[in-house]
Amino acid sequence: VAHWRHRLPHLPILVQSAVQSNAERAAALGVRFAWKNDKNLLARLRKFLTRSLGFGPFVWTQRGARADVTGSGPDTSTTLRCSTFKEFTDAVRSVPADSLRYHGRNRHFGTWFLARAEFELASLVNQFSARWLDGPDAPDAPAPATAGDGATEAAAEGEQKV
């Protein structure tokens, strides 16, 4: 896990184990955990694939409702749900800049594009995000707000998430 976290810090990781106590180790590593004997294992795997790996719609919600893109935390109302590129590009025009920065910095857009086999686009978006949002030319924008502050956040979620 440490090797991949170093190389790809935004890579969603899920550890599966038949040993339930490994959940603590996974939490300490900052990764998701799935117990192989859980009667809801398939539902948990589906949720991880759709939310964390971008295989569902990109859902823009109110910030503070979810702690992260995996859907942890209390629910909020969904403002936009994007299943197509047209819906996504229309949504990008209307969401606040801090939301775009948040998802760009966390590579959520690139993840969503990768899940749709848009490899070149995902690479370009991630390169742009790394260079412009995190690099020396980054705008003097405030850091993304913390959960619970009520600011708007685009959260790829639901039956999806980036």
C-alpha positions as CSV (number, residue, x, y, z in Angstrom):
1,V,0.0,0.0,0.0
2,A,2.8,2.4,0.9
3,H,4.4,1.9,-2.5
4,W,1.2,2.8,-4.4
5,R,0.4,5.7,-2.1
6,H,3.8,7.1,-2.8
7,R,3.4,6.7,-6.6
8,L,-0.3,7.5,-6.9
9,P,-1.5,9.4,-3.8
10,H,-5.0,9.7,-5.0
11,L,-5.5,6.1,-6.0
12,P,-8.5,4.6,-4.2
13,I,-7.5,1.4,-2.5
14,L,-9.7,-1.4,-1.1
15,V,-8.3,-4.2,0.9
16,Q,-10.2,-7.5,1.2
17,S,-9.5,-9.9,4.0
18,A,-11.2,-12.9,5.7
19,V,-9.6,-11.6,8.9
20,Q,-11.9,-8.9,10.2
21,S,-9.3,-7.4,12.5
22,N,-7.4,-6.3,9.4
23,A,-9.9,-3.5,9.2
24,E,-7.9,-1.6,11.8
25,R,-4.7,-2.0,9.7
26,A,-6.5,-0.8,6.6
27,A,-7.8,2.2,8.5
28,A,-4.3,3.0,9.7
29,L,-3.1,2.9,6.1
30,G,-5.9,5.2,5.0
31,V,-7.6,2.6,2.7
32,R,-11.0,1.1,2.5
33,F,-11.7,-2.4,3.9
34,A,-14.0,-5.2,2.9
35,W,-14.4,-8.3,5.1
36,K,-14.7,-11.3,2.8
37,N,-17.3,-13.0,5.1
38,D,-19.6,-10.0,5.1
39,K,-23.1,-10.9,3.8
40,N,-23.1,-7.5,2.1
41,L,-19.7,-7.9,0.4
42,L,-21.0,-7.6,-3.2
43,A,-22.9,-4.4,-2.3
44,R,-19.8,-3.0,-0.7
45,L,-17.7,-3.9,-3.7
46,R,-20.2,-2.4,-6.1
47,K,-20.3,0.8,-4.0
48,F,-16.5,1.1,-4.1
49,L,-16.4,0.6,-7.9
50,T,-19.1,3.1,-8.6
51,R,-18.1,5.8,-6.0
52,S,-14.4,5.5,-5.7
53,L,-13.4,4.3,-9.1
54,G,-15.8,6.4,-11.1
55,F,-18.0,3.8,-12.7
56,G,-21.3,5.5,-11.9
57,P,-22.6,9.0,-12.5
58,F,-20.6,12.0,-11.3
59,V,-22.8,13.5,-8.6
60,W,-22.4,17.0,-7.4
61,T,-23.6,17.5,-3.8
62,Q,-23.5,20.2,-1.1
63,R,-20.1,20.2,0.6
64,G,-20.0,19.1,4.2
65,A,-22.5,16.3,3.6
66,R,-20.0,13.7,2.8
67,A,-16.6,13.3,4.3
68,D,-15.2,12.0,1.0
69,V,-16.1,10.5,-2.4
70,T,-16.7,7.1,-0.9
71,G,-19.9,8.4,0.6
72,S,-18.9,8.3,4.2
73,G,-20.7,10.7,6.5
74,P,-24.3,12.0,6.5
75,D,-26.3,12.4,3.3
76,T,-27.1,15.7,1.6
77,S,-29.3,16.6,-1.2
78,T,-27.9,16.1,-4.7
79,T,-27.7,19.1,-6.9
80,L,-26.5,17.6,-10.1
81,R,-26.1,14.1,-11.4
82,C,-24.0,13.6,-14.6
83,S,-24.1,10.3,-16.5
84,T,-23.0,11.7,-19.9
85,F,-20.2,14.0,-21.0
86,K,-22.8,16.5,-22.1
87,E,-24.3,16.6,-18.6
88,F,-20.9,16.8,-17.1
89,T,-19.7,19.7,-19.3
90,D,-23.0,21.5,-18.6
91,A,-22.5,21.0,-14.9
92,V,-18.9,22.2,-14.9
93,R,-20.1,25.6,-16.2
94,S,-22.4,26.1,-13.2
95,V,-20.5,24.8,-10.1
96,P,-18.5,27.0,-7.9
97,A,-14.7,27.4,-8.5
98,D,-13.9,25.9,-5.1
99,S,-15.7,22.8,-6.1
100,L,-13.7,22.5,-9.3
101,R,-10.5,23.0,-7.4
102,Y,-11.4,20.4,-4.8
103,H,-12.2,17.7,-7.4
104,G,-9.2,18.7,-9.6
105,R,-6.8,18.5,-6.7
106,N,-8.2,15.1,-5.7
107,R,-8.2,13.7,-9.3
108,H,-11.9,12.9,-9.2
109,F,-12.4,14.2,-12.8
110,G,-9.6,12.1,-14.2
111,T,-10.9,9.1,-12.4
112,W,-14.4,9.5,-13.9
113,F,-12.9,9.9,-17.4
114,L,-10.7,6.8,-16.9
115,A,-13.8,4.7,-16.0
116,R,-15.2,5.8,-19.4
117,A,-12.0,4.7,-21.3
118,E,-11.1,8.3,-22.0
119,F,-7.5,7.7,-21.2
120,E,-6.0,10.7,-23.0
121,L,-8.5,13.1,-21.5
122,A,-8.0,11.7,-18.0
123,S,-4.2,12.1,-18.4
124,L,-4.6,15.7,-19.7
125,V,-7.0,16.6,-16.9
126,N,-4.7,15.1,-14.2
127,Q,-1.6,16.8,-15.7
128,F,-3.4,20.1,-15.8
129,S,-4.6,19.6,-12.2
130,A,-1.2,18.8,-10.9
131,R,0.5,21.6,-12.8
132,W,-2.0,24.4,-12.3
133,L,-3.8,23.5,-9.1
134,D,-0.8,22.1,-7.1
135,G,2.2,23.5,-8.9
136,P,4.1,26.7,-8.6
137,D,1.6,28.5,-10.9
138,A,-1.3,27.6,-8.7
139,P,-3.7,30.4,-8.1
140,D,-3.8,32.0,-4.7
141,A,-7.1,30.3,-3.8
142,P,-8.1,29.2,-0.4
143,A,-7.7,25.5,0.4
144,P,-10.8,23.4,0.0
145,A,-13.2,24.0,2.9
146,T,-13.4,21.3,5.5
147,A,-16.4,19.1,5.9
148,G,-19.3,20.7,7.6
149,D,-18.7,24.3,6.5
150,G,-21.6,24.4,4.1
151,A,-19.7,25.4,1.0
152,T,-20.7,23.7,-2.2
153,E,-18.6,20.7,-3.3
154,A,-18.8,18.5,-6.3
155,A,-18.7,15.0,-5.0
156,A,-18.6,12.2,-7.4
157,E,-20.8,9.8,-5.5
158,G,-23.9,7.8,-5.5
159,E,-23.9,4.9,-7.8
160,Q,-20.7,6.1,-9.0
161,K,-18.3,8.5,-7.5
162,V,-15.1,9.6,-8.6
